[in-house]
Amino acid sequence: MSENLFHPPIGKQVFLADYDPDYHEGDKKHAEEQLSDLQKRLFALQERLYAENKQSLLIILQAMDAAGKDSTIRKVFEGVNPQGVQVSSFKKPTEIELAHDFLWRIHQRVPAKGMIGVFNRSHYEDVLVVRVNNLVPEAVWRKRYDHINHFERLLADSGTRILKFYLNISKAEQKKQLQERLDDPTKHWKFSIADLPVRHQWDDYMRAFEDVFTLCNTDYAPWYIIPSNTRWYRTLTITKIIVHTLEDMNPQYPEPEEGLDKVVIPD
């Protein structure tokens, strides 16, 4: 699998029709074996990142409803030390948050050095939901693409690597997932009638996402459009990209204190 297969070319118009949400390679059994190995590497790399305390990794997940953001977080980080991972979910802004600029609440959740931060939705809601539902004038949200790029550049220059994943599901797959929530009483809490009108806005959201991938896809904060109709392939692909990124960051354990070889632990 080439990661470039899912990374749109920088500076070119992106069309989601060019990315097949059904795409996958291999089979589930082999994928689970690969995932097990990758998670062991992820555990070791995350421990080194935490111990080094010089770099951080920010992972952003965006998708339509029912695409599997929550399950992706659970699956990818299964077995990882929770002390070094911080998950933040961004829902409708509070009154206090709305009284500040749109990035104010985001900046407070950026991972500290040594940490992996995971955003379940993010600052991109302010050029997606806000745009599709006309919550602010176009003259306002149109400027936000540049604000976002400058913000992410600041984070990158401050030692934070950024990975952005769009979980690409089809409209038919979303219907299937929503129906599963409706049919399973234990998943009713995840179902909202308010999600249904959004399906009528599907095409508007696709256009908004395409502009995000076109205008906010950079070498320091790349987007990956992950085929997500097949859940095990989605999990495997995202885990692989995260592990390869951490390997490139190459965190190291700090040098031990001098004289540890002469230390005797008292009785």
Secondary structure, 3 states (H helix, E strand, C coil): CCHHHCCCCCCCCCCHHHCCCCCCCCCHHHHHHHHHHHHHHHHHHHHHHHHHCCCEEEEEEEECCCCCHHHHHHHHCCCCCHHHEEEEECCCCCHHHHCCCCCHHHHCCCCCCCCEEEEECCHHHHHCHHHHCCCCCHHHHCCHHHHHHHHHHHHHHCCEEEEEEEEECCHHHHHHHHHHHHHCHHHHHHCCHHHHHHHHCHHHHHHHHHHHHHHCCCCCCCEEEEECCCHHHHHHHHHHHHHHHHHHHCCCCCCCCCCHHHCCCCC
